[in-house]
Amino acid sequence: MERPAWAPRSIDISVPSVSRIYDYYLGGSHNFESDREAARKAMEFMPGLPKIMQANRAFMRRAVGYAVERGITQFLDIGSGIPTFGNVHEVAQNLHPGARVVYVDHDPVAVAHSEAVLEGNPDAGVLAADLRKPQEILDSPVLSGLLDLDRPVALLLVAVLHFVEDADDPYAAVAALRAALAPGSLLILTHASYEGIPLTQEQAGGTVGVYKDIRNPLIMRSQAEIERFFEGYGMVEPGLVSMPLWRPDTPPEQEDPYAFSGYAGVGLLT
């Protein structure tokens, strides 16, 4: 397998990465054959995966717009992946020049590509860190150099918590982040679930098995389990819903059935 010039020498390009698989679903070019092979296997069971990712990205853009409307100009995107067109900094800074964004990911390719995309942008930065170690994120000079946690921040946990196993206590990580945020902050979250997928659980389980095989287990939580991440927040209308139903720009009935897989929501810290 040939190593692209942009790939850090320190990574094993034969090992798939969830952020690069996501990039492939969105039509990006920063992925390797190992990522594409895993993605194609997952799509054999769930061919609508790219539609789910597109709905996920569309929700993120709407939620960032909502945050800016509320006067929030600081964004912390954890599990940000590889920045593609229409990412958080582009949406936020287009709506409010000077909006500040910190991206966090533990994939070296995602971090390296983010650094390249953000070069020359003084209001955005990237941090190599893991959601499972929230204090390392909060203590980072990258974060403190860009964000003022004494003012409201929009915390994005978009398509990341379903890769954190219960044994790693994702609820505690989210609670630690919440404790560091000022009143008026927002939690913007999406999460995979068997609920809403236009397949039987057995069929969808084939895709879950692919992620397990590449040692990145996909944890499908119920709506009630996902709601627990919003403890301490007041839910913004319309609550925790399928992604196309959260303040849609276009009629939801025009959406692909796969777009309704999983849940999305925004919480307000009071």
C-alpha positions as CSV (number, residue, x, y, z in Angstrom):
1,M,0.0,0.0,0.0
2,E,1.6,3.3,-1.2
3,R,1.8,6.0,1.4
4,P,0.5,9.4,0.3
5,A,2.8,12.4,0.7
6,W,0.3,14.0,3.2
7,A,0.2,10.9,5.5
8,P,2.3,11.3,8.7
9,R,5.1,8.7,8.8
10,S,4.2,7.7,12.3
11,I,0.8,6.1,11.4
12,D,0.1,2.6,10.1
13,I,-1.9,3.2,6.9
14,S,-3.0,-0.5,6.9
15,V,-5.1,0.1,10.0
16,P,-8.5,1.7,9.4
17,S,-9.6,4.8,11.3
18,V,-13.1,5.9,12.0
19,S,-12.4,9.5,11.1
20,R,-10.9,8.5,7.7
21,I,-13.8,6.1,7.1
22,Y,-16.2,9.1,7.8
23,D,-14.2,11.2,5.3
24,Y,-14.7,8.5,2.7
25,Y,-18.5,8.4,3.3
26,L,-18.6,12.2,2.8
27,G,-16.6,11.9,-0.5
28,G,-13.3,13.1,0.9
29,S,-9.8,12.2,-0.3
30,H,-7.9,11.9,3.0
31,N,-8.4,8.2,3.5
32,F,-6.4,5.0,2.7
33,E,-7.4,1.8,1.0
34,S,-7.8,0.1,4.4
35,D,-10.4,2.8,5.3
36,R,-12.2,2.4,2.0
37,E,-12.3,-1.4,2.3
38,A,-13.8,-1.2,5.8
39,A,-16.3,1.4,4.6
40,R,-17.4,-0.7,1.7
41,K,-17.9,-3.7,4.0
42,A,-20.0,-1.6,6.3
43,M,-22.1,-0.4,3.4
44,E,-22.8,-4.0,2.3
45,F,-25.0,-4.2,5.4
46,M,-26.1,-0.6,5.5
47,P,-25.9,1.1,2.0
48,G,-27.3,4.3,3.3
49,L,-24.3,5.2,5.5
50,P,-23.2,8.1,3.3
51,K,-26.8,9.6,3.6
52,I,-26.5,9.3,7.4
53,M,-23.2,11.1,7.4
54,Q,-24.6,13.8,5.2
55,A,-27.6,14.3,7.5
56,N,-25.2,14.4,10.4
57,R,-23.1,17.2,8.8
58,A,-26.2,19.1,7.8
59,F,-27.5,19.1,11.4
60,M,-24.1,20.3,12.6
61,R,-24.3,23.3,10.3
62,R,-27.8,24.2,11.4
63,A,-26.8,23.8,15.1
64,V,-23.7,26.0,14.7
65,G,-26.0,28.6,13.0
66,Y,-28.3,28.4,16.0
67,A,-25.4,28.9,18.4
68,V,-24.3,32.0,16.5
69,E,-27.9,33.4,16.5
70,R,-27.8,33.0,20.3
71,G,-24.6,35.1,20.4
72,I,-22.2,32.3,20.9
73,T,-18.9,32.8,19.1
74,Q,-16.7,30.1,20.7
75,F,-16.8,26.5,19.6
76,L,-15.1,23.3,20.9
77,D,-15.5,20.4,18.5
78,I,-14.3,17.2,20.1
79,G,-13.9,14.2,17.7
80,S,-13.9,16.6,14.9
81,G,-12.3,14.3,12.3
82,I,-10.9,15.5,9.0
83,P,-12.2,19.0,8.1
84,T,-14.2,18.9,4.9
85,F,-16.2,21.6,3.1
86,G,-18.7,23.4,5.4
87,N,-17.0,22.5,8.7
88,V,-17.5,24.3,12.0
89,H,-15.0,27.1,11.5
90,E,-16.3,27.9,8.0
91,V,-19.9,28.0,9.1
92,A,-19.3,30.0,12.3
93,Q,-16.8,32.5,10.8
94,N,-18.9,33.1,7.8
95,L,-21.8,34.0,10.1
96,H,-19.6,35.9,12.6
97,P,-16.1,36.9,11.5
98,G,-13.8,36.4,14.4
99,A,-15.6,33.4,15.9
100,R,-13.1,31.0,17.5
101,V,-12.9,27.3,17.0
102,V,-10.8,24.6,18.6
103,Y,-10.9,21.2,16.9
104,V,-9.9,18.1,19.0
105,D,-9.2,14.6,17.6
106,H,-6.8,11.7,18.4
107,D,-6.3,10.6,14.8
108,P,-2.9,11.9,13.6
109,V,-4.2,12.3,10.0
110,A,-7.2,14.3,11.2
111,V,-4.9,16.6,13.3
112,A,-2.3,17.0,10.5
113,H,-5.0,17.8,7.9
114,S,-6.7,20.2,10.3
115,E,-3.4,22.1,10.8
116,A,-3.0,22.4,7.1
117,V,-6.6,23.7,6.5
118,L,-6.3,26.2,9.4
119,E,-2.9,27.6,8.5
120,G,-3.2,31.4,8.5
121,N,-6.5,31.3,10.5
122,P,-5.7,33.0,13.8
123,D,-9.1,32.2,15.2
124,A,-9.0,28.4,14.9
125,G,-6.7,25.7,16.2
126,V,-6.4,22.0,16.5
127,L,-5.5,19.8,19.5
128,A,-4.4,16.2,19.5
129,A,-6.3,14.7,22.4
130,D,-9.0,12.1,23.3
131,L,-12.5,12.7,24.6
132,R,-11.9,10.0,27.2
133,K,-9.4,12.3,28.9
134,P,-11.4,15.5,29.2
135,Q,-9.0,17.2,31.6
136,E,-6.2,17.0,29.1
137,I,-8.4,18.9,26.7
138,L,-9.4,21.5,29.3
139,D,-5.8,22.0,30.4
140,S,-4.4,22.5,26.9
141,P,-2.7,25.8,26.0
142,V,-4.3,25.5,22.6
143,L,-7.7,25.7,24.2
144,S,-6.9,28.4,26.7
145,G,-5.2,30.4,23.9
146,L,-8.4,30.6,21.8
147,L,-11.4,30.0,24.1
148,D,-12.5,31.8,27.2
149,L,-14.4,29.3,29.3
150,D,-15.8,32.0,31.5
151,R,-18.0,32.9,28.5
152,P,-20.5,30.6,26.7
153,V,-19.1,27.9,24.4
154,A,-20.8,25.6,22.0
155,L,-19.4,22.1,22.7
156,L,-19.8,19.8,19.8
157,L,-19.8,16.0,20.3
158,V,-21.0,15.1,16.9
159,A,-20.8,11.4,15.9
160,V,-18.2,10.6,18.5
161,L,-19.8,9.3,21.7
162,H,-20.9,6.1,19.9
163,F,-17.2,5.2,19.7
164,V,-16.7,5.5,23.4
165,E,-17.5,2.2,25.2
166,D,-19.4,2.1,28.5
167,A,-16.3,0.8,30.2
168,D,-14.6,4.2,29.4
169,D,-17.5,6.0,31.1
170,P,-18.5,8.5,28.4
171,Y,-21.1,10.0,30.8
172,A,-18.4,11.1,33.2
173,A,-16.3,12.6,30.4
174,V,-19.3,14.7,29.2
175,A,-20.1,15.7,32.8
176,A,-16.5,16.9,33.3
177,L,-16.7,19.0,30.2
178,R,-20.1,20.4,31.3
179,A,-18.6,21.4,34.7
180,A,-16.0,23.5,32.9
181,L,-18.5,25.5,30.8
182,A,-20.2,28.8,31.6
183,P,-24.0,29.2,31.8
184,G,-25.4,29.8,28.4
185,S,-23.2,27.2,26.8
186,L,-24.6,24.7,24.4
187,L,-24.1,20.9,24.0
188,I,-24.5,19.9,20.3
189,L,-24.7,16.1,20.0
190,T,-25.4,13.3,17.6
191,H,-25.4,9.6,18.3
192,A,-25.9,6.4,16.5
193,S,-28.8,4.1,17.5
194,Y,-30.7,1.1,16.1
195,E,-33.8,3.3,16.4
196,G,-34.8,5.0,13.1
197,I,-32.6,2.8,10.8
198,P,-34.8,1.5,8.0
199,L,-33.4,-2.0,8.5
200,T,-33.8,-4.8,11.0
201,Q,-31.5,-4.7,14.0
202,E,-29.9,-7.9,12.7
203,Q,-29.1,-6.3,9.3
204,A,-27.8,-3.1,10.9
205,G,-25.8,-5.3,13.3
206,G,-23.6,-6.4,10.3
207,T,-22.3,-2.8,10.1
208,V,-21.7,-2.8,13.9
209,G,-19.7,-6.0,13.4
210,V,-17.4,-4.4,10.8
211,Y,-16.5,-1.6,13.3
212,K,-15.9,-4.2,16.0
213,D,-13.6,-6.1,13.6
214,I,-11.4,-3.0,13.1
215,R,-11.3,-2.5,16.9
216,N,-13.4,0.7,16.9
217,P,-16.6,-0.7,18.4
218,L,-19.8,1.2,17.4
219,I,-22.0,1.5,20.5
220,M,-25.6,1.8,19.5
221,R,-27.5,3.4,22.4
222,S,-31.2,3.9,22.9
223,Q,-32.9,7.3,22.9
224,A,-33.1,7.2,26.7
225,E,-29.4,6.4,27.0
226,I,-28.5,9.2,24.7
227,E,-30.7,11.6,26.7
228,R,-28.5,11.0,29.7
229,F,-25.7,12.9,28.1
230,F,-27.8,16.0,28.4
231,E,-28.0,15.8,32.2
232,G,-27.6,19.3,33.5
233,Y,-28.8,20.9,30.3
234,G,-32.2,22.1,29.2
235,M,-33.2,20.6,25.9
236,V,-33.6,23.1,23.1
237,E,-36.8,22.5,21.0
238,P,-37.6,20.2,19.4
239,G,-35.6,18.0,21.8
240,L,-33.7,14.8,21.0
241,V,-35.0,13.8,17.5
242,S,-33.9,12.3,14.2
243,M,-31.4,14.6,12.5
244,P,-33.6,15.8,9.7
245,L,-36.3,16.8,12.3
246,W,-34.0,19.3,14.2
247,R,-35.0,22.7,12.9
248,P,-34.9,21.6,9.2
249,D,-34.1,23.9,6.3
250,T,-36.0,21.7,3.9
251,P,-39.1,19.5,4.3
252,P,-38.1,16.4,6.2
253,E,-40.3,14.2,4.0
254,Q,-37.9,14.9,1.1
255,E,-35.0,13.2,3.1
256,D,-33.7,9.8,2.4
257,P,-35.0,7.2,4.9
258,Y,-31.5,6.5,6.1
259,A,-31.1,10.2,7.2
260,F,-33.5,9.4,10.1
261,S,-31.1,6.9,11.7
262,G,-30.0,7.8,15.2
263,Y,-30.5,11.0,17.2
264,A,-29.5,14.7,17.4
265,G,-30.1,17.3,20.0
266,V,-28.9,20.6,21.5
267,G,-28.9,21.3,25.2
268,L,-28.6,24.7,26.9
269,L,-26.6,25.0,30.1
270,T,-28.4,27.3,32.6
